[in-house]
């Protein structure tokens, strides 16, 4: 049985100011304290995939 629990609504209206010039990088397993990832093996493989994708984008 699946149960859905509404926790609220998240609205992102702008990106934070970032003057470092670093590209926006999504790292799926970089999680805040108190949140843990599942044991899904695909999730672990995505870290490497996103890193490779970023390196290709930076070369363009």
The 8 nearest C-alpha neighbors of each residue, nearest first, counted from 0:
[[1, 2, 3, 4, 5, 6, 37, 39],
 [2, 0, 3, 4, 5, 6, 37, 7],
 [1, 3, 4, 0, 5, 6, 7, 8],
 [4, 2, 5, 1, 6, 0, 7, 8],
 [3, 5, 6, 2, 7, 1, 8, 0],
 [4, 6, 7, 3, 8, 2, 9, 1],
 [7, 5, 4, 8, 3, 9, 2, 10],
 [8, 6, 5, 9, 4, 10, 3, 11],
 [7, 9, 10, 6, 5, 11, 4, 12],
 [10, 8, 11, 7, 6, 12, 5, 13],
 [9, 11, 12, 8, 13, 7, 14, 6],
 [12, 10, 13, 9, 14, 15, 8, 7],
 [11, 13, 10, 14, 15, 9, 16, 8],
 [14, 12, 11, 15, 16, 10, 17, 9],
 [15, 13, 16, 12, 11, 17, 23, 10],
 [14, 16, 17, 13, 12, 18, 11, 23],
 [17, 15, 14, 18, 13, 19, 20, 21],
 [16, 18, 19, 15, 20, 21, 14, 22],
 [17, 19, 20, 16, 21, 15, 22, 14],
 [20, 18, 21, 17, 22, 16, 23, 15],
 [19, 21, 18, 22, 17, 23, 16, 24],
 [22, 20, 19, 23, 18, 17, 24, 57],
 [23, 21, 24, 20, 53, 57, 19, 56],
 [22, 24, 21, 25, 53, 20, 26, 17],
 [25, 23, 22, 26, 53, 49, 50, 21],
 [24, 26, 27, 23, 49, 29, 46, 50],
 [25, 27, 29, 28, 46, 24, 49, 45],
 [28, 26, 29, 25, 46, 45, 42, 30],
 [27, 29, 30, 26, 36, 46, 43, 42],
 [30, 28, 26, 27, 31, 25, 36, 46],
 [29, 31, 28, 34, 32, 35, 27, 36],
 [32, 30, 34, 33, 29, 35, 28, 36],
 [31, 33, 34, 30, 35, 29, 36, 28],
 [32, 34, 31, 35, 30, 36, 29, 28],
 [35, 33, 32, 31, 30, 36, 29, 37],
 [34, 36, 33, 37, 30, 32, 31, 28],
 [37, 35, 38, 28, 34, 30, 39, 42],
 [36, 38, 39, 35, 42, 40, 43, 28],
 [37, 39, 40, 36, 42, 43, 41, 35],
 [38, 40, 37, 41, 42, 43, 36, 44],
 [41, 39, 43, 42, 38, 44, 37, 45],
 [42, 40, 44, 43, 39, 45, 38, 46],
 [41, 43, 45, 40, 44, 39, 27, 46],
 [42, 44, 40, 41, 45, 46, 39, 28],
 [45, 43, 41, 46, 42, 47, 40, 48],
 [44, 46, 48, 42, 47, 43, 49, 41],
 [47, 45, 49, 44, 48, 43, 26, 27],
 [46, 48, 50, 45, 49, 44, 51, 43],
 [49, 47, 45, 51, 50, 46, 52, 44],
 [48, 50, 52, 51, 46, 47, 45, 53],
 [49, 51, 47, 53, 52, 48, 54, 46],
 [52, 50, 54, 48, 49, 53, 47, 55],
 [53, 51, 49, 55, 50, 54, 48, 56],
 [54, 52, 56, 50, 55, 51, 49, 57],
 [53, 55, 51, 57, 52, 56, 50, 58],
 [56, 54, 52, 58, 53, 57, 51, 59],
 [57, 55, 53, 58, 59, 54, 52, 51],
 [56, 58, 54, 55, 59, 53, 22, 52],
 [59, 57, 55, 56, 54, 53, 52, 51],
 [58, 56, 57, 55, 54, 53, 52, 22]]
